[in-house]
Amino acid sequence: NLIPEVRHWIGKAGTQRIERQNLNFRTHLKRLQRRTICFSKTKKMLEAVVKLYIHQMNSTSISFVT
């Protein structure tokens, strides 16, 4: 399993927060949207941008679970 049993739970309680984080993620990183002119030319650059974004979100008061 990728997620340990203690951290894995099923329910609707956290769904809204998680979906909101996903929406913010897609909104702030235009290169993850399906049809856009903002895109990464290499997989390495895409990974770097995503890691920087997640690091920034974890460094602020907003908690972004990875």
C-alpha atoms as one frame of an Amber mdcrd trajectory, in Angstrom:
protein
   0.000   0.000   0.000   1.150   3.504  -0.770  -0.690   5.046   2.167  -0.202
   3.593   5.658  -3.380   2.312   7.338  -3.210   5.015  10.040  -3.288   7.819
   7.455  -5.760   6.193   5.071  -9.397   6.925   5.791 -12.496   6.882   3.651
 -15.271   9.428   3.960 -16.710  12.688   2.735 -15.387  14.873   5.553 -12.168
  15.880   3.785 -13.425  15.674   0.208 -14.250  19.373  -0.144 -10.819  20.435
   1.134  -9.024  17.989  -1.141 -11.065  18.980  -4.194 -10.389  22.656  -3.411
  -6.658  21.950  -3.253  -6.869  20.136  -6.589  -8.701  23.115  -8.104  -6.093
  25.561  -6.779  -3.348  23.305  -8.096  -4.838  23.272 -11.609  -5.608  27.000
 -11.498  -2.137  28.087 -10.403  -0.279  25.658 -12.641  -1.747  26.337 -16.060
   0.600  23.799 -17.607  -1.486  21.013 -16.028  -4.665  21.969 -17.862  -5.629
  20.080 -20.977  -5.616  22.784 -23.631  -3.328  25.652 -22.877  -0.421  27.526
 -24.409   1.489  27.279 -21.119   3.236  23.942 -21.144   6.498  22.340 -20.106
   8.738  21.187 -22.919  10.379  18.525 -20.783   9.176  16.199 -18.045  12.064
  17.391 -15.844  10.855  21.001 -16.026   7.263  19.971 -15.245   8.430  18.017
 -12.189  10.525  20.984 -11.007   7.606  23.409 -11.307   5.220  21.065  -9.485
   7.738  20.482  -6.667   8.324  24.225  -6.292   4.583  24.876  -6.138   4.005
  22.195  -3.500   6.980  23.470  -1.481   5.588  27.010  -1.618   2.130  25.866
  -0.511   3.624  23.858   2.364   5.737  26.861   3.432   2.741  29.188   3.726
  -0.174  28.970   6.105  -2.061  26.875   3.543  -1.541  23.192   4.211  -1.102
  21.254   0.981  -0.989  17.508   1.496   1.315  15.559  -0.826
